[in-house]
Every structure is written in C-alpha cells, then in structure tokens.
C-alpha cells in the first residue's frame, strides 16, 4: 500500500459497529445495503404496529476514512462480500475503473459464479 492510498470503514451508528471496506466503491455498496435493510426493517415493524423509538435516519451507515492501517487490515480479515449482498457483478465497475483487485478478492473468497 502506498502512502496516498486511502482506507475506508463503514460506521453503523447505534450499535457503533465498524466494518473495514476494501475500497471506497465497496464502502458505498456496503452503506447502500445496510441503509436499505434498516429502512425496510423499520417500515416492516411500523406496518405491524410496533412502536419504535428509532428512525431510519438515526441508523444510516456513514463512510469514513480510516487512519489506522493496522486496525483496518485486521478488520478487513473479517470482510466477506456475500455478508453485504455484494455480487461479482457489483464489482465489475471496479474493474472498469481500473481496480481489478476487487474482482480478484471476490474470486479468492470462492464466491464467483
């Protein structure tokens, strides 16, 4: 990794969970998946008449730069594309943008078609 490489994490407010992302594009996909899931869950609970003290806006993921390369690398060992609903097709944009490493990482997970 060169000195200009930026590292990204996805922060989930509420439980205060932090997840490392292999790239900014993947962080965007992770955020979208989480946000969609939270919005759907809250809407479903309200449709059932459940009284919730939270709103979706309070639970939306935040993409942040990470300034701790060692911590990021450690968190990244737990990352799996499939946990976020990210498919190989989602990563084709990475290859088109010149970052083939994302698709290669996906293949290393054994998650290819």
Buried (B, 14 or more C-beta within 10 A) or exposed (E): EEEEEEBBBBBBEEEEEBBBBBBBBBBBBBBBBBBEBBBEEBEEEEEEEEEEEEEBEEBBBEBBEBEEEEBBEEBBEEBEBEEBBBBBEBBEBBBEEEBEEBBEBBEEEEBEE
